[in-house]
Amino acid sequence: MNIEPFVSERDRDAVRRIWSEVGWTELDNPNRVAATDAIIDTDKGFVIRQNGEAECAVFTAPGDMDYLGQRLPLGGISAVTTSRVGRKQGYALALTAHAVAQDAAGGAIVENLGMFEQGYYDQLGFGSGNYAHWIRFDPQRLRVPGADRIPVRLTMNDLDEIHAARLARRRAHGSVSFHSPNQTKQRMLIAPNPFVLGYRDGANGELPHFIWAYAEAVEYGPYTVMFYAFQTAEQFLELGAIGSHERGIR
């Protein structure tokens, strides 16, 4: 098999098709296509082609991981996709191994990915990380003291500020930040009916804390919080006030 760097002018349409075949995008949905492009236009990519067309693609994104307060250079596998005609040929494993080696050669000392099947990526040395805990509650039951300020509405026009707030957020052991704002852009585009609310502080109106959520059904919910950022406990409580009974989502 011949592994080649991703070339946007040559491989973009093929990678969009692959993402459509695996159910990661809909080619007739502009936001979903833009979310795909946010990854493939900025991350480092590699492809395997058959009959002159890409049939497997892997992309990685630079970032860092907090390890006991130390920031370790990280390579993040942001996408591994194989088309219907490219499967069962070992393409995904070989291409992912190549991408990991390239990240290591570029200075990354840790690599991560979102695992879809435990066991498959064990072959490359990946192990399971911590479990993600999803908590559901009725906003009517939420009580947050000091809900005095009204949040500001943020849009895609505020992408750079939103991403900067994510990079500057309060970090803990094991947390990961990806450096490109397109990683944030992709997450903002991919969900239905998204919205961002936050608070500006300081003389220059900096954005230190915000909450990003979406809802399949806007009128009835439920609302899902996909990511948020804060630097202090007080800011965290203020974000909670957005959804409290006294103010915010009802």
Steps between C-alpha positions, in 0.01 A plus 500: 500500500620850418457764775494859378448842662151640471483758219192721530456577130527132409342317795240735653195367313603139558542557875161673516351195327671264747365698795153480344531123454591447867217729618715786629355760266216565257611648170176700469547662843727807470583510873601134506718544190659809654570297816674239287704767325600653834688177571641416159610855416720557804604165649784289366357224281603183323311289247515165325364509147354234274461563129614856549248591772537518878321212672647534851600817681649584841542848646689615808489826695774652720425572863618439854404284798522601865705247695515598867522866401752447220389556141607215274508544119215292363386370167128438474349260249201709394362265233552147369263416214493229233260487207274206425729371224817547706406285798644166614841580350684627808502859379375667819751329728795565269404862440443569871838346587663722239328811637610419856859453383491833319370677811773340711763612250356851526547513878178356645568277800140390555222413254126470550188415304129451552466123505200343328585142589702375794759252381556624144737783586672289765698369206670839478560537874195709587316428821166605642487837671264620768128452465283795402218563745177646364280664764137588435291733711197724476611867484197585714678328791823698458559773758807721463551800730609835367342473155528874439658549158333432168719293261599614153412309186797372298511378140744357251628855454644467852683174418849633577390626843315178580801291403736724698277455805521123457880516488512723811245297696567342837686177428536175693712187471422318176330794329574561132501818293523510122677806367308569179178703529359276227468224761259726688331605176433139405330430832289815469380407152426132540208510745141614426371832633816600689539810713775659711447722805777655704620790711749774420730640769759774533544836333557340160203264523697175500306173482628274782195274538219372280274200444425333164187288461255368245153347484340258256164662583544863599156542659508189719866401528683333647797733471842339480811685620788395276775720639558798723790699644568680827802602705364542853236339721301824492491491120382138510211597727412786270475257209269289714281803549422500126296186546364571844131524586536873555646575157587335173387175343148400602 
